[in-house]
Amino acid sequence: MLLTTSRSQLCAQRNAKVVARMAGLRHTGLQSSASRSIRVSRCVGKDGLQGLSGFQIRCSERRSFSTAVFSISRSDFFRSNEELSKPKLLVRLFSHTPKLWHGSPASSQRNPPSPFRAYLQLGKPRLTALIVLSTMSAYALTPDQSHAIGAAVTSLPVTSLSTLLFLTIGTTLTSASANAINMAREPLYDAMMSRTRSRPIVRGILSSRQAIRFAVLTGVVGSAALYFGVNDETAALALLNIVLYAGVYTSMKRTSILNTWVGAIVGAIPPLMGWSAAGGSLLDPGAWCLAGLLYAWQFPHFNALSYPIREEYKMAGYIMTAWVNPQLNARVALRYSIAIIPLCVGLWYYGVTDKVFLADSTVLNSWLVVCAYKFWKECRGATVGKGAAASARRLFWASIWQLPIVLVLAMVHKSGLWDGLFATEEDDGGDADDSEVIQEL
């Protein structure tokens, strides 16, 4: 079975040069030729894909008839990207990118993805869910909107429920808008990485133009929901986040390692949106403790995520700390993991949570610090330890669990939330005396 892509199907000569550079083809004839083709051969056995016996990629330059051939075995195909050479990784890229072929794999033809699922993937639902959680937690933690359980008033006003609904819808749509623009700008580079090559634009299910249309629609509707259903301050913060993520952060990923710090600012804005939506002031220190918590969390999370696939980031042209300076990458992850502890203390100090939250959050935050310390210990020194990738994965999963649990614990231990259930007898007597006085009057 022979699948061929011509130069016209790669959309531009620049793309063909990227492919040639990935394959390690440095001879002048191939890079200077205007008429080139890339041929991907798959050897399929009697059992179809299950009987796969080998892969080949052949880059040929017609003018000089020079040819470079790289073979990859079936066992190599199922190994991790870190264990493969650049030519073999290129083969995997082509085998997972049907848009570059004349035809798609039989499995894709039998099970075409639904348009709804494709557009859902554009919004990065898992990332969006985390953003919505951080926004909702800040909304719930704002002191001005608290009602003690067991007190006389136990339900939120109707206006607050409608505000919460508009806040949820607006945050979801504006987050999806920023994510869709991000995908529309990077399909070529997403195709070069294992964690992004299954995205709908890379697979040819949606085009970049369709993604932009989706982003405009969700951005406009989401911003309108926040402006008319919440307040103008929250809508402005959402628009700022779209610009920072889809514009500044996405562009900086290919120019400077500071892109991670800009991305952390993007993660810190949703708590401010929730705080503002609940009627709180953005000058309140409690709001900035929540924003700082989300800002600091970005570093152990992303630095751990990017380290095992740092070579893919490098090949795709992303300037990430994970491959530019692995020691700095681990050190920053540890530094901000430690910073989370005093930020949680600040939530209690400024009256956002009760004292019990200090004990609960410290246990979880200490677990994250231990994982970050082990990651840093493997990466320190002139040479990176063999267990650094495993330590990075453990830190990544620790961050996945730590943040949602800390946010839920903060809401459970909100200051004054349980006062109605644990009122003393003296307080009850005082309330009774007050009611008798009111009746006499």
Secondary structure, 3 states (H helix, E strand, C coil): CEEEEEHHHHCCHHHHHHHHHHCCCCCHHHHHCCCEEEEEEEECECCEHHHCCEEEEEEEECCCCEEEEEEEEHHHHCCCHHHCCHHHHHHHHHHCCHHHCCCCCHHHHHCCCCHHHHHHHHCCHHHHHHHHHHHHHHHHHCHHHCCCCCCCCCCCCHHHHHHHHHHHHHHHHHHHHHHHHHHHHCHHHHCCCCCCCCCCCCCCCCCHHHHHHHHHHHHHHHHHHHHHHCCHHHHHHHHHHHHHHHHHHHHHCCCCCCHHHHHHHHHHHHHHHHHHHCCCCCCCHHHHHHHHHHHHHHHHHHHHHHCCCHHHHHHHCCCCHHHHCHHHHHHHHHHHHHHHHHHHHHHHHCCCECCHHHHHHHHHHHHHHHHHHHHHHHHCCCCCCCCHHHHHHHHHHHHHHHHHHHHHHHHHCECCCCCCCCCCHHHHHHHHHHHHHHHHC
